Amino acid sequence: MALFDPHTGPRIFGLPHGVDFAAELVRGLIPRLDRLPPEQQARAELYVATPRMQRIITAHFDKHGPRFLPRIRLIGDLGHLPGPDVLPAPISSLRKRLELVTLIRQLLTSAPDMAPRSALFDLADSLARLLDEMQGEGVVPEALRGLDVTDQSGHWQRALTFVNIVEQFIENSEDRPDAEGRRRAIVEALCEAWETAAPSHPVIVAGSTGSRGATALFMKAVAHLPQGAVILPGYDTDLPANVWDGMGDALTAEDHPQYRFRRLMNLIGFAPDDVQMWSDGAPASPARNRLLSLALRPAPVTDAWLTEGPALPDLDRACEGLTLVEAPSPRLEAGAIALIMREALEQNRSVALISPDSMLTRQVRAALGRWGIVPDDSTGLPLPLSPPGRLLRQVADLYGQRVDALSLLRILKHPLTCAGSPTLQNELNDQGVLRRGQHLLRTRELELAVRREGCAFPDGDWLRKWATPRAEKDEGIEGWITWIEQTILSVPDLGDAPLTNYVEDHLNRTENIVAGPDGNPAPLWAEAAGRTAKPVIQELRQEASACGDLTAHDYAGLLYGVLATEEVRDRDAGHPMAAIWGTQEARVGRADVMILAGLNEGMWPGAPNPDPWLNRAMRARVGLLLPERQIGLSAHDFQQAITAPEVVLTRAIRSEDAQSVPSRWLNRLMNLLNGLPDTGGRDALQGMKDRGDLWVRYAEELERLGDVPRAKRPSPCPPVSARPDAMSVTEVQTLIRDPYAIYAKHVLRLRPLDPLSREPDARLRGTVLHAVLEEFVKSAPVTGAPEDKDRLLTIAQRVINAEVPWSVTRTFYMSRIQKFADWFIACEAERQKHQHPTAWEVDGKLVMETAKFTLRAKADRMDTDDRGYLVLYDYKSGAAPTGPEQKYYDKQLLLMSAMAEEGAFENIPPTEVARASYIALSKMKEQSAPVEETEASTILAEFHALLSAYRDPEQGYTSRRAPKNEGFEGDYDQLARFGEWEATDHPEREVLK
């Protein structure tokens, strides 16, 4: 007995859309296998497309009880099987990429105008794809050279320079084949061998569309075997013969879901009528199959809608299991999907979400998380985003640059840092947990110190200075600092160096970071993510010698690309009946409820990948795949999935920034149904939308917050004993303009957290300018001579180099000083004719006994004039307050003048103040305070009245009482919940106890 009856010509089977391909494959194969004795059943070979299909088919066989299984193999593993003639083992794809990187870098070095250096890895990837495609499709380099490119010769000549690199690889493919070249060679050798010695056991290829050249060639060879067969998935039995005949031109039909089968017909030599049904399994909805077949006709023959559309029967039955969700936003789309999935699980039905939109699937996972549902995600987490992947990337980013505070703390706070186990086991014992906790406590204190002091680039000296006062209470902190310095702060500048140097130093450094200061075994390669990352990194270390010299930036980019080739997935973490699949999973996967999501143009289908070497016409002429191939495959996946029994189609009407366009396939379906009102098409479409609108309303209700009362404008009244009894003169303006900030700072004792990454803000600019001008005025008398400017700029350059770590900011600050230098020197020379500088940065403290209050100040500069009176100056890097502003709000200089006359400043006796002025450097203007208009006693009396007002238990600290302008942003606006109330709202006074 034989598995198949004798047959002339190729043996081609098909299974229609709407059937469970894997289940029907097994159901049709078992009775055929039962014809054979057990030993021949076990010799049968079944080739499938994906490992997932391998597992599903095996599971379906298990449902039929114990039996001998055929050998289930992957089509993609042909290159790993020994051919009739032993071929050399293939080189790894990573080694091929590294060799391409080396050759392209040499080309760009000799001809830098060919492409920018930043495109090095993108060029290597695109050439690797072109090389794989040429070998898979059997295209020789001579075919490219023979192209007629008279209309684009300039671009093509540059492209040929890179294609020469591909030619070198193909010429060496016999001795050093890559995986794709070896697979093609094996297939060609098998075809030649089977012509004279065909295998007697059954060989079946199932579930492949033959979209790749080597795969199609293998399917051709199998189809002509005496006991060979090809089983096509999702074969459209409703497509008329004239449509099959019209799909001969790839340029117009490549994006059709059945075009791959048309190519197989031409290659293998069979007609549409030669395709036999593999089993008697009926589609879930034959009416829907006919509807989709017509809707997805190739563009040149869509006029068939007019003739065949009115003849479509049972449109209401065709759309009975379809639901169309058109949500206003992606968030509501995700919410509706999550509700649908939850309901399916509550009804004990399996559900699968299929979408190429990773952002949407993440939103759905988050929405399901509120009910504790974790779906089984087939895509997994990209390895670069996993804990070991992130740490490896963060350490790689340290090369070639100075380590800043953000990079340092990002690594110290990583969950794997200092996670080394004190035992050889992977699990941390109590001692290990204690060490990790101590590391985190030190890291927290270090972060607070960095934020407070604004250290942009902490080095070993700064860390030791910070650690010294803590050494008595923390014995191990010195070793911890040494470990940080040796592993993170001492990254060498390798410059242009061999990849091997980067890899070895990088991996050793990363493992030491994970091990911690005690050097215990590092769990970098533990857990699922570590087990996934380890072979990737080992391959990089093994193949690093194939790459030449790289820069630090190149190495970081290369590492990310290598890590991005893998994903981390925990098969046991997800719900057994809820899944998230990629679009390819729709070919073999089935669930009770199928959700096809993200059906917008540009997402499903996605835009074709641009080809920097060949346009569509050139690709078609030489026999390479067209960019629309991926669209055609996606169309086939869509047609497979939408013909399932119960399907939900979802899209967002508007994306984050613009109106979206429905997917071309969904658009065709809606247009066809809208154009058939007489046969119920329009009503069927409306029914789909009505069912979808119900889920959108549910999602909107779930998102609705209800009536939440707005916060009122706060004006807390704390007890008098809790109110501040000391304040600086600069805070008086805050007390007048935004009293709530004083309440938050002095009563609640809250401080805004300074940014971790120090930036050249106004505070740094003011500090630098104060230091420059103070040293300049102290160093020598200012006469207005030319050498004064040279001295000022020399001092400025020295101070800026010491205080400002950013080269661009240094240049900017120097330019600002150069701008006002002449003005300041002229004004200073005039000042020093009648007065001389007396003191700088003088601390002052005035104790007001009657109010039981202490007023503090620091004077930038004090001069003494010819009469012995004081002159106060305050440097401003920005604009100075006007006279009216100083009179009513900004009372800094007025209060400092009163304090000086009261003798409140250190080593300065009570002296009358002749003048007080702001020196506005950026505006090159001196703005005087109205000291002459107001006596010191009056100033202090007004301030005493202000204090007395806030000694009243009923007086509240109102938020934003008198902001300078609408754009004013206070440090405590969020705490006051500004935004829920407006500045015109009446303050809500609240007496606190």
C-alpha positions, 0 to 999 in steps of 0.5 A: 500500500502507498500513502497516495494513489499513482498520479501523473504530474505534480500532486497538489492539495489545498485547504480552503480559508475558514478551516483549522489548517493544522487540525484538518491536516492531521485529520486528512493525514491519519487515514492515509497513514493508516494504509501503511505499516507502522515502520513506513508511517514513521518514515514519512516526512512532513515539512512545515513552515514554523516551530509553532506549527510543528508543536500544534500538529504534534498536539493534534496527533496526540488527540488521536491516541498513541500512534507512530508519528511522521517525522515533522521537520521545518522547511527552514532547516533544510540548510542544516541537513546533509546534502547528497554531497557533503557541503561545508557548514554555513558561516553564521549570519553574525559573522557575515554581517561583521565581514560586511561591516569591515568591507563597507568601512574600508570602502567608506574610508577610501571614498567618504562621499559614497555614504556617511559613516553613521550608515555603516550598519544599515548598509551592512544589514541591507546588503546582507538582505540583498545577498540572502535574497539573491542566493535564495532566488538564484540571481547571479551578480551578472544579472544586476550588471546587465540591467538597463539603467540609462535613466538613473546611471548615477545612482546605479553606479554608486550602488554597483560599488556596494554590489561588488561586495555582495559579489565577493561573498557569492564567489566565495560561497562554495568554500564558505557558504552562508545559511541561505546559500547552503540551503539553495545549494542543498535544494538544487542538489536534492532536485537533481538527485531525486530525478534519478533516485526518488525517495520511496517514503512519503514526503509532504510539504504543508502550510507554506506559500512558497514565497521564497525561491529556495522553498518554492524550488523544494516544493516543486521537487516534492510535488513531483515525487512518486509519494510526494505532495504539497498542501497549500494553506488558505487556497481560494476555491472561489477565485474564477479562472480568468482571475488566476490567469490575470495574475501573471504580472508581479508588478500589478498582482504581487499584493494579492493574497493568492499571488504566491500560489499563482507563482507556484502554478507557473513554477511547478506546472499545475492549473487551478483545477488541479488542486485537490481538497486535502480533506472534506472539512467545510469552511466556517462560513462559505458565504464569507469566503465568497465575500472576501474572495470578491472583496480582495480581487486584484485592482485591475479586475475590481469591476467584477464587483458590479457583476458578481456582487449582486449575485452574492448570497447570504450576506447577512450570514457571511457577516453574522460572526463579524464585529467591527470596532471603530474606536475614537482613539487607540486607547479606547480600541485597546480598552474594547479589545481587553473587554472582548478578551475578558468576556471570552475567558469568562465564557470559557472560550479561547481568544487570540489578538492578532496585530502587527501594532506592538504599541497597541498590544502593549496597551491591551496587556496593560488594560488586561492587567487591571483584572489580573489577566496575563495573555500568552504573548508570542512576540515576547520582550525584545532582548535589548529591553530585558534586564541583561540587555539594558545593562549591556547597552548601558555599559556599552554607552560608557565607552568613548565619553565622560561618565556623567551622573545620569549614566552612573546612577542608571547603572547603579540602580539597575536590578542586576547591579551588585546582585551577585550571589554569595553562594554558587546557587542562583537564588540569593540568600539572606546575606545576598539580599542584605548586600543588595539592600545596602547597595541600594541605600548607598545609591539613594544617598549618593543620588540625593547628594548629586542632586543637591550639589549639582555634580554633572560628572562625579569622579573618584575624588568627589565620591571619596569626599562624599563617602568620608563622613559616612565611613564611620557608620558604614565600614564597607563604603570605601570598598564600594567606592573603589568598586564603582571607580574600577568598573564604571568610572574607569572605562577606557577610551579605546578609540578605533580598536578591534571589536575583540578589545571592546567585547572582552573589556565590555563583558568583563566589566559588566560581569564585575558590575553585577558581581558587586564589590565582593566579586561573588558569582554574577547572575547576569545569565540567569533567568529566561532573559539571561539564558537568551542573551548568553548564546547571543553574546557568546557568538559575538565574542566568538565571531568578533575577530571577523570585524576590524576596528570600530569606534565606541559609537560603532560598537554601541550600535553594533551591540544593539543590532546583535541583541535585537535579533532575539526576544525573551519569552516565558511560555508558562507565564501567560493565560492558557486561553488568551493569546497575542499573536503576530500576523503570521500566527493566523496561518496556523493558529485558531481560537474561538474568538479571533481579534484582528486589531490595528487595521489601519493603512500603514500598520496592517499592511505596513509600508514596504521596506525601502530598498536602497539598491534596486527599484521595483522594475529592476527587481522584477527584471532580475527575478528578485522579490518585490516590496509588495511581497510582504503586503501580499503575505499579510493579505493572505494572513488577513484572509486566513484569520477573517474567515474564522467562525467568530472574528472581531475587526478593530481600528482607531479612527484617529491616531495620536496626531492625525485622522487614520485611514482604514486598512485597504482590505477592510476598506474594500470589504466595507465599500463592497458591502455598502454598494450592495444595499439591495441584497442586504450588504449595507444592513450587514455592515451596519450590524457589524458596526453596531456590535462594535459600537457596543464594545466602544461604549463599554470601554468609554464607560470603563474610562469614565471617571464620574463626577470628581469635584475639582480641588479648590484654591488652597489657603492653609492656616497652620498653627502660629507655632508651626509657622516660619520664624526665619527667612531670607530676604529673597524669600520675602518676594515669595511670601508676597507673591506665592505664600503657599510656597513658603508654607510648603517649604517651611511648614511642610518642610518639602523641597523640590528635588533637583534634576539628576542630570545637571544642566546649564541653568540660570543658577549656574550662570549666576554662580559663574558670573558672580565668581568672575566679577568678584575675582576681577574686582578684587584682583586690581583697581579698575581704571578702564585701561585696555588691560582691564578687559584682558584681565577680565576675560582671562579670569572668566576663562579660568573660572568657566573652565573650572565650573562649567563641564560642557564645552558648548556652554563654556563658549556661550558663557564666554560670549556673554561676558565678552558682550558686556565686558566693555560696559561693565569695565566702563561703569566699574571704573566710574564707580571706583572713582568715588567709592571702593569695594569693601566686602563680598558675599557678606552674611547678614542676620537681623533678629527682630525681637518684637516679631520673634523673627530672624531675617537672613541675607547675603550681600553680593557686594558692598562698597564705601563711598567718599563720605563713608556711606555704604553702597550695595550691589547685587549682580543679576544675570537676567533682568533686574526688577523695576522700581515699582516691583521693588517697592511692592514685591521684590524687597530684597535690596530694600531689606538689605539696606535696612539690615545694613543700617542696623548693623546686621552684616558681619564685620560691617558696623551700622552705616547709612546706605547711600544707594543700592542697585542691581547690576543687570549684566545681560541688559547692561543696565544698572537698576537702583532700588528706591532707598532714598525714598524710604527710610530704614525704619519704614522698611522694617515697619512694613516688613513687621506688618507683613509678619504680623499679618501671618501671625494671625491664626486666621491668615492663610498661605494662599497659592499664587496670590500675586504671580508676576505673570501668567507664565509663572511656574511655582515649585509647589504648583502641583502640590497646590493642584493648580490647574484644577482651579484658576487664579480668579477663584476665591481661596479656600481657607483651611485652619489646621491644627 
